[in-house]
């Protein structure tokens, strides 16, 4: 026997089943749209670390492009790279201003301060900075001493005299300070903090140090030995940030190393001889000793030197201080990284 088929209520007629509960008439919410994009760009705490770093670089490039455009309209020609001391000060300062402005923008978005990005204003040019200066001068001097003992370095005469020593000495000090500010804050400031919130401190440090060494290969006359040594010194700088909580030691060391190498001892720095250096230095002997046209960073002795510096610094500074506590974030783009702790030390 055929079973009776249920009759559907026609439009405008009441349903024979009677009134329905209000819950049964509510429409289920649609599934979330574009779930794949949400996974790619976001995690439960906000925008992923990698995308925040990309945004930082985009903003920095936009600021730099804006400055260049404004300079062009005003008839100015900003110089980038190592030329004379004034050109270097101008170019490196513009580069630093671009990354500093980008970090300020990201700090507003993420509700964080420059102290979170390892550049606290408190302590600026304080004890840690001058410790770095002393370490940098001593380290480069020790490397040159080894070369002198191996008859690979000598001083023929002093090229500058009188006011020139103070003029070029002061200008190159400012120039290499600008270089240190830009390179350290770019590689071990915002970038190191942000990647740490995503993949942990030491993995971030290794990745950025590898990039630091690779970038140095773009210098004229640089070799793979110089690139490796630059990467390892970058890793040492990451250690100093980890143990001091700031970039001030690394900035002081970086500036003093470059200053001693290029101005005081007047030898090549990554294949570059700067004008206005102090000495007429003889630089010869086997390449493994002196680094040849690359300079001391291409010497084989730079590797044990970096190892000794790292061991000594780690022994003197045992507590991990970076990343430290940062401001709570309520906006979506920010990604808190409470999961990263001192176990990464």
Secondary structure as UniProt FT lines:
FT   TURN            11..12
FT   TURN            16..17
FT   HELIX           22..25
FT   TURN            33..34
FT   HELIX           35..41
FT   STRAND          42..43
FT   TURN            44..45
FT   STRAND          46..47
FT   HELIX           49..73
FT   TURN            74..75
FT   HELIX           85..110
FT   TURN            114..118
FT   TURN            122..125
FT   HELIX           127..149
FT   TURN            150..151
FT   STRAND          153..158
FT   HELIX           163..185
FT   HELIX           186..190
FT   HELIX           191..199
FT   HELIX           201..216
FT   TURN            217..218
FT   TURN            220..221
FT   HELIX           224..244
FT   HELIX           248..259
FT   HELIX           260..264
FT   TURN            270..271
FT   STRAND          279..283
FT   HELIX           287..290
FT   HELIX           292..294
FT   HELIX           296..298
FT   HELIX           301..316
FT   TURN            332..333
FT   TURN            338..339
FT   HELIX           342..344
//
